[in-house]
Amino acid sequence: MCTPASRRPSLRPSQLLVAGLVVIAAATMRAEQVRPDAAALNPATTGGFSPRDTPLTLGAAAYAKILCSAVFVSGRDEAEARLNSAFFLTPEAERPHITTTIDRERKIVRATVRGVVTRSAGFYGDQGCVIHPEGTDSVLFTPTPVKTTLPDAKSQPWPMGDRVVEAPWPADLDRRGVDAAMDLAFSDPEALTAGMLVLHKGRIVAERYALGATADTQLESWSMGKSLTATLVGLLIQQGALTLAAPAPVPSWQAPTDPRRAITLSHLLRMSSGLHCTSPGDPDFAPERDGYPAHALVYSGAIDVFRFSTSRPLQFPPGTEGRYRNCDPLTLGAIVRQVVESRGETYLTWPQRALFDRIGIRRQVLEPDPYGNFILSGFDYGTVRNWARLGLLYAQDGMWQGTRLLPEGFATFVRTPAPGWATPRYGGLFWVNGTQELDAPPDAFWMAGAGGQRVIIIPSRDLVIVRLGHMRGDTTGMKLLDKAVRGLVDAVRMPPGR
């Protein structure tokens, strides 16, 4: 067993983002500030980088969106969601000065900072909640219903349905160890663990919920959506529409002298494209120079996130510098939309048809920007069981009930340390255990989202572990999860010689 204190980096990406926003706010915030020119909030329009003096309006916009999703997507109580989640992208100094109103008839949430700046977000059915461009209460796309073709989940056994078939307990799994690990994950109320599920050899062996969540609750998932982006790209590779090693087919990069022509899909999946997309997690990030980070702007700016991400110039040669930045997965999202629409298919419903219906997921809420582009770097909501199915797809090497959905070797690719990263922590839009960040075998890899959202796949133990919770419980929740994972690993009785 490894010693957690010696393994763990001081800050996770979500904590770096919060810390960076606090620094930016201290450097740039002006309480008397009112709404800036709308064009300044959309660098994709002006060709510039991120705005410098707009944390009030951006913080209000993000607060309204997160609260809107908590209330109308997850069905949470307003006061509870404000306390535990809505604050995430708002500078800490401003959080006590935010007031909110919820129009439950029109399903619009408004957040006002210091009585000066008000922003709104609205609920758009199967597209979830979307930040409205400043000065409006509308979006720039046509909301589209997303319908599953699957029968009632109760009528089908797991994993295509939700009916769990009774069977003898596995002989190679210590039941007391599994129960103890689950107890540990929920042992501290400060962890705000909402749901947890364990699969062993594809079978549900443990499942528990708290805080009013159920197996049907669509919960905040944040950057686990990046791994979902990888999955959609993998589907298109398997269909022959994309090639992993080929240059990324971004039209604006195709001029003969454009150095971005060298960026491949592999670079984007490994977050080593070299695109200039500032993040508080960058070792050289300086708010006085870089302004509001592009990594956060895609969440709060109500901009065209695909146009913005693909408009970034190069900062590093492709493949040489791995950095955790949202522009790479969003560029992949732009490519997915381009391919899907070039085939005459409806973009907003394509993930349901192409992926979710095929693996038993009847509803997964993917939220877009006001232009209808999925912000699948973080605005995604799913049930614990939905995420378990996605984890199971990777545990089965991209196979699902005898059908190959992802290319052979794709699961190996996403869990292999990316060569451009200074430490072996990241693969292909999945985190990997090369630094023993997780107290688990070295073959563990996982989807990770801010607030302690995890789907952990451990091939050597035939385990998939899903944990979802609320933002304020991140630190405590992750300490408990690390210990719970160790307990689950130890509960698997390994055959001699393994």
WOQUI-V775251 format. One line per field, one symbol per residue. burial: + if it has 24 or more other ideal C-beta (glycine too) atoms within 12 Angstrom, else -. A space follows every 10 residues. Layout:
burial: ???
This chain:
burial: ---------- -+++++++++ +++++--++- --+-++---+ ++++----++ ++++++++++ ++++++++++ ++++++-+-- ++-+++++++ +-+++-++++ -+----++++ ++++--++++ ++++-+++++ ++++--+-+- --+--+-+-+ --+----+++ ++-------+ --+---++-- ++-+++---- ++++++++++ -+++++++++ +-+-+-++++ ++++++++++ ++++++++-- ++-+--++++ -++------+ -+++++++++ ++++++++++ ++--+-+--+ ++++++++++ ++++++++++ ++++++-++- ++++++++++ ++++++++++ ------++++ ++-+++++++ ++++++++++ ++++++++++ ++++++++++ ++++++-+-+ ----+++--+ ++++++++-+ +---++++++ ++++-+++++ ++++++++++ +++++++++- ++++++++++ ++++++++++ ++++++++++ ++------
